[in-house]
Structure formats: C-alpha cells, structure tokens
Amino acid sequence: MPFHKINGKMVEAPIQPGQRMFSQRGAMLGYRGEVSFTPNLTGGQGGVMSMIGRRVAGEDTPLMTVEGRGTVLFGHGGHHVHVVDLVGDTLCVEADRLLAFDGTLQQSTLFMGSQGGVMGIVRGQVTGQGLFTTRLSGHGSVAVMAHGGVFELPITPGRPVHVDPQAYVAHRGEVTNRLSSALGWRDMIGRGSGEAFQLELSGQGTVYVQASEEKL
C-alpha cells in the first residue's frame, strides 16, 4: 500500500479489504470509504515483550490498526513527512518518528545498548533518542516525520557517516551504528548533549537526517 504525498506534511494511503496499516494515534486527518481505526493493544512495535520494554523505559508510542476499504489522510503536528519504500530491506526508525506504515512489514525492537554497550545506553539517556529503535523489514511503505524536512546520506563500506544524534531520523540497509564522543570526557562536563557526541553509521545503506536538532 504505497503512500501518496499530498504535500510536504500530509500523505494519503489506500486501504483494501484483507490488508491493514498501522499509524500513530492522532495521525488520521481524514478518510473516505468504510475504514475502521482500532487501538493496537498487542505490541504492534515488535510484540508484547517489546511493548513492555518500551513502556518501562517510557518510550511506548501507541498505535492504531487501520482496516477496511477507502483512502486515509495522515499527518501529525504539522511535521514534515518523508516516505520510504522498502523492497525487502530493513528500516530502523525512532518510534516517535513513525507516522504510518504498511501492516505487511515485519516488526521488531532493537535495544540500542546491544550496539555499542554502555555508549548505546548513553545514546538514549544523554542524546534524547531513547533506548529502543523500531525495526521494520520486508516489502512496503513507511511514512516518517521530521522537523524541517529530511535529506538522505548514502553509507558505503569503508566510508562511515557521522551525524548529530538529535538530527537522526532513521536508517536503512545493513548498517551498524554506535555513539562516539567528539570530545574528551573533561570537555563534555556541563555541555549536555549537543556536539559532544556523534552517531557513527557504517556498512551499506542510507541514513535519513532532519534539518533540525529539535525533538518531535
């Protein structure tokens, strides 16, 4: 079910019988046809255990299951919307950045402490990005939100990309990410998140970066 961009802040999606879509609660702006919206209570972002982990960490983002026949308009908070079409590959995206996505995509949750150990946890606690990232795989479309629009940076073997953690939106492909310090520990005292840290992404794929350091 591909998304059609109405403008930079709104997308339209067709809904067909026997298919379903997930959206962030409050993201529906309007619809045509016979469409139902049901709160997702079964851990749509990777199963029950993933839902519990997110909830304990305060990162649970409620989802709606969208079903029926018709078309639905999605948007949220006036944020810019970027559409990613997956063709058998994987997208990792911050949960609060997800606007809507195809229900055929496989969902799981990645604990950031598993990529970078303590620095992975620091990424969540210091940079404000959270301890968990949603992972979507398969064939289907994903609509993500950002401040100031999104631009894509290619990641190629041997040429990692460094981004400000607060500007990071998502990445796709076979990519490993880790948080690194751009300064010494003494330099970071009193600086907060800012440019004290960089998110390094290496491998083969694409990173999506917003034109802002502002959180949603």
N, CA and C atoms as a LAMMPS dump frame, in Angstrom:
ITEM: TIMESTEP
0
ITEM: NUMBER OF ATOMS
648
ITEM: BOX BOUNDS ff ff ff
-5.0000000000000000e+02 5.0000000000000000e+02
-5.0000000000000000e+02 5.0000000000000000e+02
-5.0000000000000000e+02 5.0000000000000000e+02
ITEM: ATOMS id mol type element x y z
1 1 1 N 0.842 -1.188 0
2 1 2 C 0 0 0
3 1 3 C 0.884 1.247 0
4 2 1 N 1.234 1.761 -1.161
5 2 2 C 2.129 2.915 -1.213
6 2 3 C 1.437 4.178 -0.725
7 3 1 N 2.23 5.092 -0.163
8 3 2 C 1.721 6.389 0.257
9 3 3 C 1.846 7.372 -0.903
10 4 1 N 0.865 8.256 -1.002
11 4 2 C 0.906 9.341 -1.99
12 4 3 C 1.019 10.647 -1.231
13 5 1 N 2.082 11.424 -1.513
14 5 2 C 2.283 12.68 -0.804
15 5 3 C 1.331 13.746 -1.346
16 6 1 N 0.513 14.288 -0.457
17 6 2 C -0.375 15.394 -0.81
18 6 3 C 0.419 16.699 -0.824
19 7 1 N 1.231 16.869 0.204
20 7 2 C 2.185 17.976 0.28
21 7 3 C 3.285 17.529 1.23
22 8 1 N 4.141 18.448 1.661
23 8 2 C 5.265 18.07 2.496
24 8 3 C 4.897 17.595 3.878
25 9 1 N 3.622 17.787 4.294
26 9 2 C 3.225 17.451 5.656
27 9 3 C 2.022 16.518 5.722
28 10 1 N 1.638 15.948 4.59
29 10 2 C 0.453 15.094 4.559
30 10 3 C 0.606 14.024 3.481
31 11 1 N 0.211 12.781 3.822
32 11 2 C 0.221 11.695 2.844
33 11 3 C -1.145 11.024 2.822
34 12 1 N -1.438 10.38 1.696
35 12 2 C -2.68 9.634 1.523
36 12 3 C -2.335 8.177 1.272
37 13 1 N -3.111 7.264 1.846
38 13 2 C -2.844 5.84 1.675
39 13 3 C -4.133 5.11 1.332
40 14 1 N -4.104 4.218 0.329
41 14 2 C -5.273 3.387 0.031
42 14 3 C -5.363 2.226 1.013
43 15 1 N -6.575 1.894 1.419
44 15 2 C -6.823 0.758 2.308
45 15 3 C -7.709 -0.227 1.565
46 16 1 N -7.279 -1.494 1.501
47 16 2 C -8.019 -2.524 0.801
48 16 3 C -8.456 -3.62 1.776
49 17 1 N -9.602 -4.284 1.506
50 17 2 C -10.044 -5.383 2.366
51 17 3 C -8.973 -6.472 2.455
52 18 1 N -8.792 -7.002 3.654
53 18 2 C -7.794 -8.037 3.862
54 18 3 C -6.405 -7.509 4.13
55 19 1 N -6.232 -6.195 4.012
56 19 2 C -4.948 -5.57 4.312
57 19 3 C -5.127 -4.641 5.513
58 20 1 N -4.022 -4.31 6.128
59 20 2 C -4.11 -3.385 7.248
60 20 3 C -2.873 -2.493 7.277
61 21 1 N -3.007 -1.426 8.019
62 21 2 C -1.937 -0.459 8.166
63 21 3 C -1.885 -0.048 9.628
64 22 1 N -0.703 0.324 10.092
65 22 2 C -0.558 0.861 11.436
66 22 3 C -0.241 2.348 11.344
67 23 1 N -0.796 3.122 12.265
68 23 2 C -0.484 4.547 12.307
69 23 3 C -0.349 4.982 13.761
70 24 1 N 0.376 6.066 13.955
71 24 2 C 0.456 6.65 15.281
72 24 3 C -0.915 7.215 15.645
73 25 1 N -1.306 7.053 16.887
74 25 2 C -2.61 7.585 17.307
75 25 3 C -2.631 9.096 17.145
76 26 1 N -3.721 9.586 16.608
77 26 2 C -3.86 11.015 16.357
78 26 3 C -3.339 11.44 15.002
79 27 1 N -2.848 10.458 14.191
80 27 2 C -2.266 10.793 12.891
81 27 3 C -3.305 10.87 11.775
82 28 1 N -4.521 10.337 11.991
83 28 2 C -5.544 10.356 10.957
84 28 3 C -6.128 11.761 10.838
85 29 1 N -6.04 12.333 9.632
86 29 2 C -6.584 13.672 9.391
87 29 3 C -7.944 13.633 8.715
88 30 1 N -8.212 12.545 8
89 30 2 C -9.481 12.394 7.305
90 30 3 C -9.465 11.111 6.497
91 31 1 N -10.655 10.651 6.083
92 31 2 C -10.701 9.443 5.261
93 31 3 C -11.969 9.408 4.434
94 32 1 N -11.912 8.581 3.38
95 32 2 C -13.078 8.297 2.541
96 32 3 C -13.301 6.795 2.536
97 33 1 N -14.572 6.378 2.496
98 33 2 C -14.88 4.962 2.426
99 33 3 C -15.246 4.377 3.776
100 34 1 N -15.215 3.05 3.848
101 34 2 C -15.55 2.32 5.067
102 34 3 C -14.247 1.876 5.727
103 35 1 N -13.753 2.69 6.622
104 35 2 C -12.459 2.445 7.258
105 35 3 C -12.633 2.442 8.77
106 36 1 N -11.972 1.493 9.447
107 36 2 C -12.051 1.408 10.908
108 36 3 C -10.677 1.658 11.512
109 37 1 N -10.668 2.228 12.717
110 37 2 C -9.435 2.54 13.438
111 37 3 C -9.538 1.922 14.824
112 38 1 N -8.644 0.986 15.129
113 38 2 C -8.705 0.231 16.378
114 38 3 C -7.398 0.381 17.145
115 39 1 N -7.46 0.714 18.449
116 39 2 C -6.216 0.778 19.236
117 39 3 C -5.488 -0.557 19.201
118 40 1 N -4.186 -0.514 18.985
119 40 2 C -3.385 -1.734 18.931
120 40 3 C -2.897 -2.042 20.338
121 41 1 N -3.391 -3.142 20.913
122 41 2 C -3.081 -3.498 22.295
123 41 3 C -2.15 -4.694 22.401
124 42 1 N -1.607 -5.155 21.28
125 42 2 C -0.808 -6.382 21.301
126 42 3 C 0.659 -6.143 20.996
127 43 1 N 1.129 -4.923 21.162
128 43 2 C 2.543 -4.654 20.937
129 43 3 C 2.893 -4.583 19.478
130 44 1 N 2.246 -3.701 18.733
131 44 2 C 2.47 -3.606 17.3
132 44 3 C 3.891 -3.272 16.916
133 45 1 N 4.702 -2.807 17.858
134 45 2 C 6.077 -2.441 17.547
135 45 3 C 7.053 -3.541 17.923
136 46 1 N 6.656 -4.792 17.765
137 46 2 C 7.61 -5.861 17.989
138 46 3 C 7.159 -6.906 18.991
139 47 1 N 5.873 -6.961 19.34
140 47 2 C 5.399 -7.991 20.236
141 47 3 C 5.23 -7.484 21.658
142 48 1 N 4.679 -8.348 22.501
143 48 2 C 4.326 -7.96 23.862
144 48 3 C 5.557 -7.587 24.674
145 49 1 N 6.645 -8.393 24.587
146 49 2 C 7.83 -8.092 25.383
147 49 3 C 8.467 -6.774 24.966
148 50 1 N 8.445 -6.494 23.659
149 50 2 C 8.974 -5.217 23.197
150 50 3 C 8.126 -4.068 23.737
151 51 1 N 6.812 -4.28 23.753
152 51 2 C 5.916 -3.251 24.259
153 51 3 C 6.194 -2.993 25.743
154 52 1 N 6.418 -4.066 26.518
155 52 2 C 6.695 -3.902 27.942
156 52 3 C 8.007 -3.152 28.146
157 53 1 N 9.041 -3.528 27.361
158 53 2 C 10.327 -2.864 27.478
159 53 3 C 10.228 -1.386 27.177
160 54 1 N 9.499 -1.048 26.122
161 54 2 C 9.316 0.366 25.775
162 54 3 C 8.562 1.093 26.877
163 55 1 N 7.553 0.447 27.419
164 55 2 C 6.723 1.108 28.424
165 55 3 C 7.522 1.387 29.688
166 56 1 N 8.365 0.425 30.097
167 56 2 C 9.208 0.619 31.269
168 56 3 C 10.152 1.786 31.049
169 57 1 N 10.678 1.901 29.821
170 57 2 C 11.612 2.979 29.502
171 57 3 C 10.91 4.286 29.181
172 58 1 N 9.571 4.286 29.198
173 58 2 C 8.824 5.497 28.882
174 58 3 C 8.845 5.849 27.419
175 59 1 N 9.024 4.845 26.542
176 59 2 C 9.137 5.099 25.11
177 59 3 C 7.999 4.456 24.325
178 60 1 N 6.95 4.062 24.993
179 60 2 C 5.832 3.409 24.318
180 60 3 C 5.067 4.426 23.472
181 61 1 N 4.938 4.158 22.161
182 61 2 C 4.197 5.035 21.251
183 61 3 C 2.941 4.307 20.795
184 62 1 N 1.762 4.711 21.267
185 62 2 C 0.531 3.991 20.923
186 62 3 C 0.269 3.979 19.427
187 63 1 N -0.206 2.834 18.928
188 63 2 C -0.515 2.686 17.514
189 63 3 C -1.987 2.4 17.309
190 64 1 N -2.472 2.71 16.103
191 64 2 C -3.814 2.343 15.674
192 64 3 C -3.695 1.349 14.52
193 65 1 N -4.586 0.366 14.5
194 65 2 C -4.7 -0.535 13.359
195 65 3 C -5.772 0.023 12.431
196 66 1 N -5.428 0.204 11.172
197 66 2 C -6.326 0.799 10.19
198 66 3 C -6.722 -0.284 9.187
199 67 1 N -8.045 -0.526 9.026
200 67 2 C -8.533 -1.576 8.137
201 67 3 C -9.791 -1.104 7.417
202 68 1 N -10.156 -1.816 6.343
203 68 2 C -11.384 -1.517 5.616
204 68 3 C -11.144 -1.304 4.135
205 69 1 N -11.944 -0.41 3.549
206 69 2 C -11.807 -0.064 2.134
207 69 3 C -11.987 1.444 1.979
208 70 1 N -10.977 2.093 1.436
209 70 2 C -11.058 3.534 1.238
210 70 3 C -9.68 4.15 1.162
211 71 1 N -9.603 5.42 1.456
212 71 2 C -8.327 6.136 1.499
213 71 3 C -8.274 6.969 2.776
214 72 1 N -7.072 7.073 3.341
215 72 2 C -6.887 7.78 4.611
216 72 3 C -5.791 8.826 4.448
217 73 1 N -6.035 10 5.009
218 73 2 C -5.036 11.068 5.036
219 73 3 C -4.329 11.046 6.389
220 74 1 N -2.983 11.039 6.354
221 74 2 C -2.191 11.01 7.578
222 74 3 C -1.291 12.242 7.67
223 75 1 N -1.163 12.758 8.877
224 75 2 C -0.249 13.846 9.18
225 75 3 C -0.278 14.035 10.683
226 76 1 N 0.726 14.728 11.23
227 76 2 C 0.723 14.872 12.69
228 76 3 C 1.579 16.066 13.103
229 77 1 N 0.983 16.967 13.856
230 77 2 C 1.721 18.068 14.451
231 77 3 C 2.326 19.055 13.475
232 78 1 N 1.91 19.001 12.221
233 78 2 C 2.491 19.886 11.232
234 78 3 C 3.918 19.53 10.858
235 79 1 N 4.366 18.296 11.221
236 79 2 C 5.73 17.882 10.913
237 79 3 C 5.854 17.513 9.436
238 80 1 N 7.05 17.658 8.887
239 80 2 C 7.31 17.213 7.536
240 80 3 C 7.26 15.689 7.486
241 81 1 N 6.76 15.164 6.377
242 81 2 C 6.604 13.719 6.205
243 81 3 C 7.493 13.246 5.063
244 82 1 N 8.204 12.154 5.305
245 82 2 C 9.071 11.553 4.291
246 82 3 C 8.66 10.099 4.119
247 83 1 N 8.532 9.649 2.876
248 83 2 C 8.088 8.282 2.593
249 83 3 C 9.283 7.422 2.19
250 84 1 N 9.404 6.257 2.81
251 84 2 C 10.456 5.29 2.495
252 84 3 C 9.781 4.023 1.98
253 85 1 N 10.135 3.592 0.78
254 85 2 C 9.59 2.362 0.204
255 85 3 C 10.614 1.248 0.357
256 86 1 N 10.282 0.248 1.168
257 86 2 C 11.178 -0.881 1.395
258 86 3 C 10.936 -1.965 0.352
259 87 1 N 12.011 -2.542 -0.145
260 87 2 C 11.927 -3.591 -1.175
261 87 3 C 12.705 -4.816 -0.7
262 88 1 N 12.298 -5.339 0.455
263 88 2 C 12.968 -6.5 1.007
264 88 3 C 14.09 -6.161 1.961
265 89 1 N 14.298 -4.882 2.238
266 89 2 C 15.359 -4.482 3.147
267 89 3 C 14.778 -4.033 4.485
268 90 1 N 15.612 -3.434 5.324
269 90 2 C 15.234 -3.117 6.699
270 90 3 C 15.395 -1.629 6.98
271 91 1 N 14.425 -1.077 7.708
272 91 2 C 14.477 0.314 8.157
273 91 3 C 14.444 0.327 9.676
274 92 1 N 15.389 1.042 10.303
275 92 2 C 15.378 1.275 11.744
276 92 3 C 15.004 2.737 11.964
277 93 1 N 13.996 2.973 12.791
278 93 2 C 13.471 4.329 12.95
279 93 3 C 13.036 4.546 14.388
280 94 1 N 13.24 5.76 14.88
281 94 2 C 12.771 6.104 16.215
282 94 3 C 11.246 5.973 16.268
283 95 1 N 10.717 5.374 17.337
284 95 2 C 9.286 5.087 17.421
285 95 3 C 8.431 6.332 17.27
286 96 1 N 8.871 7.445 17.872
287 96 2 C 8.048 8.655 17.801
288 96 3 C 8.12 9.335 16.443
289 97 1 N 8.996 8.839 15.547
290 97 2 C 9.097 9.376 14.188
291 97 3 C 8.14 8.681 13.226
292 98 1 N 7.588 7.54 13.635
293 98 2 C 6.7 6.784 12.755
294 98 3 C 5.338 7.461 12.657
295 99 1 N 4.938 7.773 11.436
296 99 2 C 3.6 8.305 11.21
297 99 3 C 2.644 7.175 10.88
298 100 1 N 3.003 6.362 9.881
299 100 2 C 2.178 5.223 9.468
300 100 3 C 3.051 4.269 8.668
301 101 1 N 2.648 2.986 8.636
302 101 2 C 3.417 2.024 7.856
303 101 3 C 2.547 0.833 7.48
304 102 1 N 2.986 0.161 6.421
305 102 2 C 2.275 -0.977 5.86
306 102 3 C 2.248 -2.134 6.861
307 103 1 N 1.064 -2.725 7.071
308 103 2 C 0.917 -3.81 8.024
309 103 3 C 1.593 -5.1 7.609
310 104 1 N 2.033 -5.215 6.362
311 104 2 C 2.727 -6.431 5.919
312 104 3 C 4.19 -6.445 6.358
313 105 1 N 4.71 -5.322 6.799
314 105 2 C 6.111 -5.268 7.219
315 105 3 C 6.311 -5.992 8.545
316 106 1 N 7.407 -6.724 8.648
317 106 2 C 7.747 -7.397 9.893
318 106 3 C 8.298 -6.379 10.879
319 107 1 N 7.862 -6.499 12.139
320 107 2 C 8.236 -5.526 13.16
321 107 3 C 9.044 -6.179 14.266
322 108 1 N 10.038 -5.478 14.742
323 108 2 C 10.806 -5.922 15.9
324 108 3 C 11.383 -4.68 16.578
325 109 1 N 11.969 -4.885 17.741
326 109 2 C 12.536 -3.783 18.501
327 109 3 C 14.019 -4.036 18.738
328 110 1 N 14.841 -3.037 18.466
329 110 2 C 16.276 -3.126 18.676
330 110 3 C 16.636 -2.329 19.926
331 111 1 N 17.261 -3.017 20.9
332 111 2 C 17.736 -2.348 22.105
333 111 3 C 19.094 -1.74 21.796
334 112 1 N 19.212 -0.411 21.921
335 112 2 C 20.416 0.268 21.469
336 112 3 C 21.64 -0.078 22.31
337 113 1 N 21.429 -0.576 23.538
338 113 2 C 22.567 -0.987 24.336
339 113 3 C 23.293 -2.175 23.735
340 114 1 N 22.619 -2.925 22.837
341 114 2 C 23.259 -4.072 22.209
342 114 3 C 24.197 -3.646 21.094
343 115 1 N 24.09 -2.407 20.646
344 115 2 C 25.007 -1.867 19.641
345 115 3 C 25.809 -0.743 20.28
346 116 1 N 26.927 -1.096 20.864
347 116 2 C 27.767 -0.079 21.475
348 116 3 C 27.827 -0.155 22.983
349 117 1 N 27.205 -1.181 23.593
350 117 2 C 27.308 -1.375 25.027
351 117 3 C 26.866 -0.152 25.805
352 118 1 N 27.734 0.284 26.717
353 118 2 C 27.411 1.429 27.568
354 118 3 C 27.132 2.668 26.732
355 119 1 N 27.901 2.881 25.649
356 119 2 C 27.684 4.06 24.827
357 119 3 C 26.331 4.002 24.129
358 120 1 N 25.83 2.783 23.866
359 120 2 C 24.493 2.654 23.301
360 120 3 C 23.439 3.138 24.268
361 121 1 N 23.652 2.863 25.554
362 121 2 C 22.726 3.333 26.581
363 121 3 C 22.885 4.839 26.781
364 122 1 N 24.135 5.315 26.734
365 122 2 C 24.377 6.754 26.829
366 122 3 C 23.629 7.483 25.724
367 123 1 N 23.591 6.864 24.532
368 123 2 C 22.862 7.455 23.41
369 123 3 C 21.432 7.766 23.808
370 124 1 N 20.801 6.829 24.52
371 124 2 C 19.419 7.036 24.918
372 124 3 C 19.257 8.056 26.019
373 125 1 N 20.136 7.995 27.02
374 125 2 C 19.967 8.831 28.191
375 125 3 C 20.47 10.26 28.001
376 126 1 N 21.51 10.442 27.192
377 126 2 C 22.12 11.763 27.056
378 126 3 C 21.64 12.503 25.814
379 127 1 N 21.526 11.802 24.689
380 127 2 C 21.163 12.489 23.448
381 127 3 C 19.665 12.639 23.281
382 128 1 N 18.868 11.933 24.082
383 128 2 C 17.422 12.071 23.99
384 128 3 C 16.791 11.187 22.935
385 129 1 N 17.547 10.255 22.325
386 129 2 C 16.999 9.42 21.265
387 129 3 C 16.3 8.177 21.781
388 130 1 N 16.506 7.813 23.04
389 130 2 C 15.816 6.646 23.567
390 130 3 C 16.659 5.392 23.514
391 131 1 N 16.218 4.368 24.281
392 131 2 C 16.948 3.109 24.373
393 131 3 C 16.519 2.107 23.318
394 132 1 N 15.363 2.308 22.702
395 132 2 C 14.815 1.352 21.752
396 132 3 C 14.59 1.997 20.387
397 133 1 N 14.801 1.214 19.354
398 133 2 C 14.531 1.646 17.989
399 133 3 C 13.645 0.6 17.314
400 134 1 N 12.634 1.037 16.585
401 134 2 C 11.754 0.128 15.862
402 134 3 C 12.425 -0.308 14.569
403 135 1 N 12.342 -1.62 14.272
404 135 2 C 12.929 -2.167 13.056
405 135 3 C 11.812 -2.749 12.195
406 136 1 N 11.705 -2.277 10.946
407 136 2 C 10.691 -2.729 10.001
408 136 3 C 11.385 -3.363 8.809
409 137 1 N 10.93 -4.561 8.419
410 137 2 C 11.583 -5.29 7.325
411 137 3 C 10.545 -5.835 6.361
412 138 1 N 10.938 -5.957 5.082
413 138 2 C 10.069 -6.573 4.082
414 138 3 C 9.795 -5.649 2.917
415 139 1 N 8.596 -5.826 2.332
416 139 2 C 8.177 -5.02 1.192
417 139 3 C 6.972 -4.168 1.621
418 140 1 N 7.124 -2.867 1.555
419 140 2 C 6.039 -1.984 1.943
420 140 3 C 6.538 -0.572 2.161
421 141 1 N 5.605 0.322 2.475
422 141 2 C 5.922 1.743 2.625
423 141 3 C 5.856 2.174 4.083
424 142 1 N 6.704 3.14 4.407
425 142 2 C 6.757 3.717 5.748
426 142 3 C 6.763 5.235 5.609
427 143 1 N 5.918 5.905 6.377
428 143 2 C 5.911 7.367 6.419
429 143 3 C 6.496 7.8 7.757
430 144 1 N 7.579 8.58 7.707
431 144 2 C 8.23 9.05 8.928
432 144 3 C 8.124 10.564 9.02
433 145 1 N 8.243 11.076 10.248
434 145 2 C 8.099 12.507 10.488
435 145 3 C 9.436 13.132 10.866
436 146 1 N 9.58 14.426 10.571
437 146 2 C 10.806 15.135 10.897
438 146 3 C 10.55 16.627 10.959
439 147 1 N 11.46 17.344 11.611
440 147 2 C 11.433 18.806 11.617
441 147 3 C 12.236 19.32 10.432
442 148 1 N 11.655 20.227 9.668
443 148 2 C 12.404 20.897 8.614
444 148 3 C 12.724 20.066 7.403
445 149 1 N 12.076 18.929 7.243
446 149 2 C 12.332 18.08 6.088
447 149 3 C 13.452 17.089 6.334
448 150 1 N 13.602 16.131 5.41
449 150 2 C 14.574 15.04 5.54
450 150 3 C 15.485 15.016 4.327
451 151 1 N 16.761 14.772 4.554
452 151 2 C 17.654 14.507 3.436
453 151 3 C 18.358 13.169 3.68
454 152 1 N 18.764 12.528 2.591
455 152 2 C 19.339 11.186 2.64
456 152 3 C 20.846 11.247 2.414
457 153 1 N 21.585 10.523 3.264
458 153 2 C 23.029 10.418 3.102
459 153 3 C 23.38 8.954 2.853
460 154 1 N 24.075 8.643 1.756
461 154 2 C 24.454 7.259 1.491
462 154 3 C 25.58 6.798 2.415
463 155 1 N 25.517 5.536 2.816
464 155 2 C 26.559 4.914 3.636
465 155 3 C 27.17 3.787 2.809
466 156 1 N 28.469 3.832 2.593
467 156 2 C 29.147 2.818 1.792
468 156 3 C 30.261 2.179 2.613
469 157 1 N 30.628 0.926 2.302
470 157 2 C 31.678 0.231 3.062
471 157 3 C 32.975 1.044 3.099
472 158 1 N 33.533 1.162 4.287
473 158 2 C 34.776 1.896 4.449
474 158 3 C 34.612 3.395 4.55
475 159 1 N 33.391 3.882 4.388
476 159 2 C 33.148 5.327 4.462
477 159 3 C 31.955 5.597 5.393
478 160 1 N 32.158 5.479 6.702
479 160 2 C 31.059 5.717 7.648
480 160 3 C 30.58 7.17 7.603
481 161 1 N 29.365 7.364 8.041
482 161 2 C 28.766 8.694 8.09
483 161 3 C 28.556 9.074 9.553
484 162 1 N 28.889 10.303 9.91
485 162 2 C 28.686 10.803 11.263
486 162 3 C 27.589 11.869 11.247
487 163 1 N 26.624 11.722 12.154
488 163 2 C 25.53 12.689 12.222
489 163 3 C 25.293 13.089 13.675
490 164 1 N 24.696 14.241 13.846
491 164 2 C 24.262 14.676 15.17
492 164 3 C 23.143 13.751 15.622
493 165 1 N 23.249 13.139 16.802
494 165 2 C 22.216 12.196 17.246
495 165 3 C 20.813 12.794 17.273
496 166 1 N 20.712 14.096 17.539
497 166 2 C 19.39 14.714 17.621
498 166 3 C 18.823 15.04 16.244
499 167 1 N 19.66 14.968 15.201
500 167 2 C 19.175 15.168 13.837
501 167 3 C 18.843 13.837 13.163
502 168 1 N 19.249 12.737 13.786
503 168 2 C 18.992 11.402 13.221
504 168 3 C 17.495 11.079 13.221
505 169 1 N 17.006 10.543 12.101
506 169 2 C 15.605 10.123 11.997
507 169 3 C 15.502 8.606 11.852
508 170 1 N 16.264 8.035 10.903
509 170 2 C 16.172 6.608 10.628
510 170 3 C 17.354 6.197 9.758
511 171 1 N 17.53 4.877 9.59
512 171 2 C 18.491 4.389 8.609
513 171 3 C 17.981 3.068 8.037
514 172 1 N 18.43 2.755 6.833
515 172 2 C 18.021 1.514 6.183
516 172 3 C 19.248 0.786 5.661
517 173 1 N 19.106 -0.531 5.473
518 173 2 C 20.184 -1.342 4.943
519 173 3 C 20.942 -2.084 6.019
520 174 1 N 22.095 -2.637 5.635
521 174 2 C 22.954 -3.367 6.563
522 174 3 C 23.893 -2.367 7.223
523 175 1 N 23.4 -1.745 8.274
524 175 2 C 24.121 -0.631 8.9
525 175 3 C 24.287 -0.885 10.394
526 176 1 N 25.466 -0.606 10.893
527 176 2 C 25.74 -0.646 12.325
528 176 3 C 25.929 0.782 12.811
529 177 1 N 25.331 1.092 13.956
530 177 2 C 25.512 2.444 14.48
531 177 3 C 26.068 2.394 15.892
532 178 1 N 26.873 3.37 16.205
533 178 2 C 27.424 3.481 17.555
534 178 3 C 27.603 4.957 17.89
535 179 1 N 27.505 5.239 19.176
536 179 2 C 27.693 6.602 19.639
537 179 3 C 29.157 6.801 19.989
538 180 1 N 29.751 7.866 19.489
539 180 2 C 31.139 8.164 19.805
540 180 3 C 31.239 9.573 20.36
541 181 1 N 32.266 9.806 21.119
542 181 2 C 32.485 11.116 21.716
543 181 3 C 33.341 11.966 20.791
544 182 1 N 32.855 13.149 20.484
545 182 2 C 33.628 14.07 19.659
546 182 3 C 34.613 14.859 20.493
547 183 1 N 34.471 14.744 21.835
548 183 2 C 35.329 15.491 22.752
549 183 3 C 35.81 14.561 23.848
550 184 1 N 36.795 14.978 24.586
551 184 2 C 37.222 14.221 25.749
552 184 3 C 36.184 14.342 26.854
553 185 1 N 36.235 13.41 27.811
554 185 2 C 35.24 13.421 28.892
555 185 3 C 35.297 14.73 29.676
556 186 1 N 36.493 15.273 29.888
557 186 2 C 36.586 16.542 30.624
558 186 3 C 35.931 17.675 29.843
559 187 1 N 36.043 17.616 28.511
560 187 2 C 35.442 18.661 27.68
561 187 3 C 33.927 18.615 27.724
562 188 1 N 33.362 17.395 27.975
563 188 2 C 31.915 17.231 27.901
564 188 3 C 31.203 17.678 29.164
565 189 1 N 31.936 17.856 30.259
566 189 2 C 31.298 18.228 31.517
567 189 3 C 30.579 19.563 31.349
568 190 1 N 29.284 19.566 31.635
569 190 2 C 28.495 20.785 31.557
570 190 3 C 27.984 21.114 30.175
571 191 1 N 28.281 20.262 29.154
572 191 2 C 27.862 20.591 27.795
573 191 3 C 26.496 20.001 27.439
574 192 1 N 26.013 19.018 28.193
575 192 2 C 24.759 18.376 27.806
576 192 3 C 24.966 17.5 26.602
577 193 1 N 23.977 17.43 25.689
578 193 2 C 24.075 16.529 24.534
579 193 3 C 24.85 17.204 23.408
580 194 1 N 24.256 18.159 22.705
581 194 2 C 24.936 18.955 21.696
582 194 3 C 25.928 18.215 20.84
583 195 1 N 27.025 18.909 20.49
584 195 2 C 28.046 18.339 19.631
585 195 3 C 29.061 17.509 20.389
586 196 1 N 28.814 17.222 21.667
587 196 2 C 29.743 16.392 22.423
588 196 3 C 29.735 14.959 21.895
589 197 1 N 28.651 14.553 21.228
590 197 2 C 28.514 13.19 20.733
591 197 3 C 28.229 13.18 19.239
592 198 1 N 28.66 12.108 18.602
593 198 2 C 28.335 11.868 17.208
594 198 3 C 27.769 10.46 17.085
595 199 1 N 26.824 10.278 16.167
596 199 2 C 26.318 8.953 15.853
597 199 3 C 27.023 8.49 14.584
598 200 1 N 27.811 7.425 14.7
599 200 2 C 28.572 6.911 13.567
600 200 3 C 27.843 5.72 12.959
601 201 1 N 27.54 5.782 11.672
602 201 2 C 26.85 4.71 10.966
603 201 3 C 27.778 4.161 9.89
604 202 1 N 27.963 2.849 9.892
605 202 2 C 28.872 2.221 8.94
606 202 3 C 28.204 1.009 8.306
607 203 1 N 28.682 0.628 7.136
608 203 2 C 28.128 -0.511 6.422
609 203 3 C 27.661 -0.124 5.038
610 204 1 N 26.459 -0.601 4.671
611 204 2 C 25.9 -0.329 3.346
612 204 3 C 24.442 0.061 3.503
613 205 1 N 24.119 1.302 3.132
614 205 2 C 22.727 1.717 3.251
615 205 3 C 22.563 3.219 3.161
616 206 1 N 21.552 3.723 3.885
617 206 2 C 21.207 5.146 3.84
618 206 3 C 20.807 5.603 5.233
619 207 1 N 21.205 6.813 5.602
620 207 2 C 20.734 7.413 6.844
621 207 3 C 19.879 8.622 6.484
622 208 1 N 18.77 8.773 7.199
623 208 2 C 17.842 9.882 6.991
624 208 3 C 18.033 10.882 8.131
625 209 1 N 18.316 12.127 7.761
626 209 2 C 18.634 13.158 8.732
627 209 3 C 17.682 14.322 8.55
628 210 1 N 17.171 14.855 9.666
629 210 2 C 16.288 16.014 9.579
630 210 3 C 17.113 17.289 9.646
631 211 1 N 16.537 18.351 9.087
632 211 2 C 17.231 19.633 9.027
633 211 3 C 16.995 20.437 10.299
634 212 1 N 17.175 19.771 11.444
635 212 2 C 16.928 20.401 12.732
636 212 3 C 17.46 19.503 13.82
637 213 1 N 17.758 20.064 14.982
638 213 2 C 18.138 19.269 16.132
639 213 3 C 16.988 19.187 17.14
640 214 1 N 15.816 19.635 16.714
641 214 2 C 14.663 19.677 17.619
642 214 3 C 13.963 18.328 17.642
643 215 1 N 13.594 17.879 18.851
644 215 2 C 12.856 16.626 19.007
645 215 3 C 11.385 16.846 18.624
646 216 1 N 10.705 15.756 18.268
647 216 2 C 9.279 15.843 17.961
648 216 3 C 8.484 15.974 19.245
